[in-house]
Amino acid sequence: MTKTVLCYGDSNTYGFVPATGARYPADVRYPGRLQMLLGEDYHVVEEGCNGRTTVNDDPIDEWKNGLNYLRPCLQSHKPVDIVVLMLGSNDLKAKFHLKAQEIAEGAGQLLQVIRSFTFEKQGFVPKIILVSPPEIGTGIRTSPYYEDFGDASVETSRQFPKYYKKIADLYGCVFFDAAQHIYPSETDSLHLTPEGHRVLAEKLCEIIKGL
C-alpha cells in the first residue's frame, strides 16, 4: 500500500523563493523532490504555510499558528504514515521574545498532538521526523526580514539542535539537524536555495527509506 508522508512546515516547506517571493516549482521545492525520490510507493503531502509558527499566535495573522491547523490537516490526509515536522524559524521573530528551548517545547506540543490525535482517529501513530530548522543567516542585517527577526535570531537559531534533539528523544521521534546540511540563501538569510531544497529532500529520503 502507498505510504502517506505529511510535510508540515512553514515557507521553506512551501518553497518560498528568496529573491521574488514566488514559489519554487514542484520539482525544485523539497517536498516535490522528495516525492520524486521516494517514488510511487509513497504519497507526499505538501503542507507548507508562509509565516507558520509552532504554537504561537501571530498578532496580525492568527491563522498562522501551526497548532490550530494540525488536527484538521491530519484528519484530512489520514491514514498518515510518516510526518516530517519542520517548524520554529518564525517563532524566532522578535515580537515573540522566545528562547530556543521555548520554541523547541512548542514543537513538542505539536508532537503530542500528532501522537494522540492519530492514535485516536486512525488507530496508529505515524513515524515522526522532527527537523531542527536551518540557521538564520549571518547576513540578516541586510535582509528585508531584519525588522522582524533582528540580530538575536541568528544565535538563537544556532541553539535549535540541542533542544530539538531533547524533544525528539522525549517523544520517541527521529531527529534530523537540517543546519548540518543546508544554509539559507545569501539573498535574505532565511529561505532556502534550490540546492538547499535538493539536499534536504535527499537527506529526508534516506531517513524515510530507513524507517
Residue pairs with C-beta under 8 A, 6 or more apart in sequence:
2 40
2 41
2 42
2 43
3 41
3 42
3 43
3 81
3 82
4 42
4 43
4 45
4 77
4 78
4 79
4 80
4 81
4 82
5 34
5 38
5 42
5 43
5 44
5 45
5 81
5 82
5 83
5 84
5 208
6 45
6 47
6 73
6 74
6 77
6 80
6 82
6 83
6 84
6 126
7 13
7 30
7 31
7 34
7 44
7 45
7 46
7 47
7 48
7 84
7 86
8 47
8 48
8 66
8 70
8 73
8 83
8 84
8 85
8 86
8 87
8 110
9 47
9 48
9 49
9 52
9 84
9 85
9 86
9 87
9 131
10 48
10 49
10 50
10 51
10 52
10 53
10 66
10 86
10 87
10 89
10 90
11 48
11 49
11 50
11 51
11 52
11 190
11 191
12 30
12 48
12 86
12 89
12 133
12 134
12 191
12 192
13 29
13 30
13 31
13 46
13 47
13 48
13 49
13 86
14 23
14 29
14 46
14 48
14 49
14 50
15 23
15 24
15 25
15 28
15 29
15 30
15 31
15 32
15 48
15 197
16 23
16 24
16 50
16 191
17 23
17 24
17 191
18 184
18 185
18 187
18 188
18 190
18 191
18 192
18 193
19 185
19 187
23 29
24 194
24 197
25 32
26 32
26 35
27 33
27 36
28 194
28 197
29 46
29 48
29 197
30 192
30 197
30 198
30 200
30 201
30 204
31 44
31 45
31 46
31 48
31 201
32 44
32 46
33 197
33 198
33 201
33 202
34 44
34 201
34 204
34 205
34 208
35 42
35 43
35 44
37 201
37 202
37 205
38 44
38 205
38 208
38 209
42 208
45 77
45 80
47 73
49 64
49 66
49 69
50 64
51 58
51 61
51 64
51 90
52 64
52 65
52 66
52 87
52 90
53 64
53 65
53 66
53 87
53 90
53 91
53 96
53 106
54 66
54 67
54 87
54 88
54 91
54 103
54 106
54 107
54 109
54 110
55 65
55 66
55 67
55 106
55 109
55 110
56 65
56 91
56 96
56 98
56 106
57 65
58 64
58 65
58 90
59 95
62 68
63 69
64 90
66 87
66 110
67 109
67 110
67 113
70 110
70 113
70 114
70 117
71 113
71 117
74 80
74 114
74 117
74 118
74 121
75 117
75 121
78 118
78 121
78 122
79 122
79 124
80 118
80 122
80 126
81 126
81 127
82 126
82 127
82 128
82 129
82 208
82 211
83 114
83 126
83 127
83 128
83 129
84 129
84 131
84 204
85 107
85 110
85 111
85 114
85 128
85 129
85 130
85 131
86 131
86 133
86 178
87 106
87 107
87 110
87 133
88 103
88 104
88 106
88 107
88 132
88 133
88 160
88 164
89 133
89 134
89 136
89 157
89 190
91 98
91 102
91 103
91 106
92 98
92 103
92 136
92 149
92 153
92 156
92 157
93 148
93 149
93 153
94 148
94 149
94 150
94 152
94 153
95 148
98 106
98 156
99 156
99 159
100 156
100 157
100 159
100 160
100 162
100 163
101 159
101 163
103 156
103 160
103 163
104 160
104 163
104 164
104 166
104 167
105 163
105 167
107 130
107 164
107 167
108 167
108 170
108 171
111 128
111 130
111 167
111 171
111 173
112 171
114 125
114 126
114 128
115 125
115 128
115 171
118 124
118 125
118 126
119 125
127 174
127 211
128 171
128 173
128 174
129 173
129 174
129 175
129 176
129 204
129 207
129 208
130 164
130 167
130 168
130 171
130 173
130 174
130 175
130 176
131 164
131 176
131 178
131 204
132 160
132 161
132 164
132 165
132 175
132 176
132 177
132 178
132 179
133 157
133 160
133 178
133 179
134 157
134 178
134 179
134 182
134 183
134 184
134 192
134 196
135 154
135 157
135 158
135 160
135 179
135 183
135 184
136 149
136 153
136 154
136 156
136 157
136 184
136 189
136 190
137 143
137 154
137 183
137 184
137 185
137 186
137 188
137 189
137 190
138 154
138 189
139 186
139 189
140 146
140 149
140 150
140 151
140 153
140 154
140 189
140 190
141 151
142 189
143 149
143 187
143 188
143 189
143 190
144 188
145 188
145 189
145 190
149 190
157 179
158 179
160 179
161 177
161 179
161 180
164 175
164 177
165 175
165 177
167 173
168 174
168 175
169 175
174 207
174 211
176 203
176 204
176 207
178 200
181 199
181 200
181 203
182 192
182 196
182 199
182 200
183 196
184 190
184 191
184 192
184 193
184 196
185 191
185 192
185 193
185 196
192 200
